[in-house]
Amino acid sequence: MTTLPSSFSIDNVIARIDLAVTASDHDAICQQIKTALQEATRDGRLTLDEAMVTPVEDGYGRHLLHRDPEDRYTVVVMCWGPGQGTPIHDHAGMWCVECVVQGKIRVDSYRLIEEPGGDRVRFEKEADVIAGVGEAGALIPPFEYHVIENPFDEVAVTMHVYGGEMEFCHIFRPEEEGSDCYRRETKGLSYTA
């Protein structure tokens, strides 16, 4: 039986991700990263800088924690104040593992059911999950459409490992209230200062 350390450093996590990204396929990479993040965040053993766990007023905070020098992945920490969230979005064809570090979040997954033309798409909601500290999931295209939100009264913090540098994503806005038709928009991404 392996004894886990009482605390995890970011360096420990990065070393495990470096090893994981040498796996043969995205499923194996994501599973190994998921396990590493779950073990590191279980029971609050991973500590992050105060700036990364402090909400920002104009939307969720998005902080670069680590960029692989070989451009195989990036690690991003997101801080979600109460009521903050995303629209339906994708990861622009990039795999991702997401893990809760603090608090709780809700993730709603969607299935693309039709692309009628242009920037119009139709989605069907597949599932919603409430995830707490140490819980993680993987998004591997084409199964990448989702919403992340913090509907709770406490701050939530998540860690995301992307299969590269995610400079943009597509967000999907409903054409009208209650419709399953959405308009695709490209959104540039940046980091919180």
C-alpha positions in Angstrom: 0.0 0.0 0.0 1.3 3.5 -1.0 1.3 6.1 1.8 0.4 9.5 0.4 2.2 12.5 1.7 0.4 14.8 4.2 0.8 17.7 1.7 1.4 17.9 -2.0 3.5 20.5 -3.7 2.8 21.8 -7.2 6.1 20.3 -8.2 4.8 16.8 -7.2 1.7 17.3 -9.3 3.7 18.7 -12.3 6.1 15.7 -12.2 3.1 13.3 -12.3 1.5 15.2 -15.2 4.9 15.1 -17.1 4.8 11.3 -16.8 1.1 11.1 -17.7 1.5 13.0 -21.0 3.9 10.3 -22.3 1.0 7.8 -22.4 -0.1 6.4 -25.7 -3.6 7.9 -26.1 -5.8 10.7 -24.7 -7.9 8.3 -22.6 -4.8 7.0 -20.8 -3.3 10.5 -20.4 -6.5 11.9 -18.9 -7.0 8.9 -16.5 -3.5 9.3 -15.1 -3.9 13.1 -14.7 -7.3 12.6 -13.1 -5.8 10.2 -10.6 -2.9 12.5 -9.8 -5.2 15.5 -9.3 -7.6 13.6 -7.1 -4.8 12.3 -4.9 -3.2 15.8 -4.6 -6.5 17.6 -3.8 -8.1 15.1 -1.5 -8.7 16.5 2.0 -7.3 19.9 1.0 -3.6 18.7 0.8 -2.7 20.9 -2.2 -2.2 24.5 -1.3 -2.3 27.4 -3.9 -1.2 31.0 -3.8 -3.8 33.4 -2.2 -4.3 35.3 -5.5 -5.4 32.1 -7.2 -8.1 31.4 -4.7 -9.5 34.9 -4.4 -12.6 35.7 -6.6 -12.5 38.5 -9.1 -15.6 40.7 -9.6 -15.9 40.7 -13.4 -16.2 36.9 -13.9 -14.3 33.9 -12.8 -10.5 34.1 -12.2 -8.3 32.2 -14.7 -4.7 31.8 -13.5 -1.8 30.1 -15.3 -0.2 27.8 -12.8 2.2 26.0 -15.2 3.0 25.8 -18.9 4.9 22.7 -20.1 8.1 23.9 -21.8 7.4 21.3 -24.6 3.9 22.7 -25.1 2.2 19.3 -24.3 -0.1 20.8 -21.7 -0.9 23.8 -19.4 -2.3 23.8 -15.9 -4.8 26.5 -15.1 -6.5 27.4 -11.8 -9.9 28.9 -11.9 -11.6 30.7 -9.0 -15.4 30.9 -9.0 -17.2 33.3 -6.7 -20.8 32.5 -5.8 -23.0 32.7 -8.8 -20.2 32.8 -11.4 -20.1 30.4 -14.3 -19.7 29.9 -18.0 -22.1 29.6 -20.9 -22.1 26.2 -22.8 -18.6 26.0 -24.2 -16.1 23.6 -25.7 -12.3 23.3 -25.5 -11.6 23.9 -29.2 -10.9 20.2 -29.7 -8.5 19.9 -26.8 -8.6 17.3 -24.1 -8.9 18.5 -20.5 -9.0 17.2 -16.9 -10.8 19.3 -14.4 -10.6 18.8 -10.6 -12.2 20.7 -7.6 -9.6 22.0 -5.2 -11.9 24.0 -2.9 -15.7 24.3 -2.5 -18.2 22.7 -4.9 -19.1 23.3 -8.5 -21.9 22.1 -10.9 -21.0 20.8 -14.3 -23.8 20.4 -16.9 -22.8 18.2 -19.9 -24.3 18.6 -23.4 -24.4 16.4 -26.5 -24.3 18.1 -29.9 -27.3 16.7 -31.8 -27.3 18.8 -35.0 -25.4 21.5 -36.9 -28.1 23.0 -39.1 -25.7 25.4 -40.8 -23.6 28.4 -40.3 -22.9 29.1 -36.6 -26.1 27.4 -35.5 -26.0 24.2 -33.4 -28.5 22.2 -31.4 -27.7 20.6 -28.0 -29.3 18.2 -25.7 -28.5 18.2 -22.0 -27.1 14.9 -21.0 -26.2 15.2 -17.3 -25.5 17.5 -14.4 -23.0 16.7 -11.6 -22.2 18.4 -8.3 -18.5 17.9 -7.7 -16.7 18.6 -4.4 -13.1 18.7 -3.3 -11.0 15.9 -4.9 -13.6 15.0 -7.6 -12.4 15.2 -11.2 -13.6 14.5 -14.7 -12.1 14.4 -18.2 -13.4 16.0 -21.4 -12.1 14.3 -24.5 -13.4 15.6 -27.9 -16.0 15.1 -29.3 -17.4 14.9 -25.8 -16.4 18.4 -24.6 -19.6 20.6 -24.4 -20.4 21.7 -20.9 -21.2 24.5 -18.4 -19.3 25.1 -15.2 -20.9 27.2 -12.5 -20.8 27.9 -8.8 -24.4 28.1 -7.6 -23.3 27.9 -4.0 -22.6 30.5 -1.3 -18.9 29.7 -0.9 -15.9 30.3 -3.2 -15.0 27.3 -5.4 -11.6 26.7 -7.0 -10.8 24.2 -9.8 -7.7 23.0 -11.5 -7.7 22.4 -15.2 -5.0 20.5 -17.2 -5.4 21.2 -21.0 -3.7 19.3 -23.8 -1.9 22.4 -24.9 -2.3 26.2 -24.6 -6.0 27.0 -24.9 -6.1 30.4 -26.4 -9.7 30.4 -27.4 -12.9 28.3 -27.1 -16.3 28.4 -28.6 -19.2 29.6 -26.5 -22.8 28.9 -27.4 -25.6 31.4 -26.7 -29.3 30.3 -27.0 -31.1 31.9 -29.9 -34.1 32.4 -27.6 -35.2 31.6 -24.1 -35.8 27.8 -23.7 -34.6 26.9 -27.2 -32.2 24.0 -27.9 -30.7 26.1 -30.8 -27.6 28.0 -30.1 -25.2 30.4 -31.9 -21.5 29.5 -31.9 -19.1 32.4 -31.0 -15.3 32.3 -30.8 -14.0 33.6 -27.5 -10.4 34.6 -26.9 -9.1 33.5 -23.6 -6.6 35.2 -21.3 -5.3 35.0 -17.8 -6.3 37.0 -14.7 -3.6 39.4 -13.8 
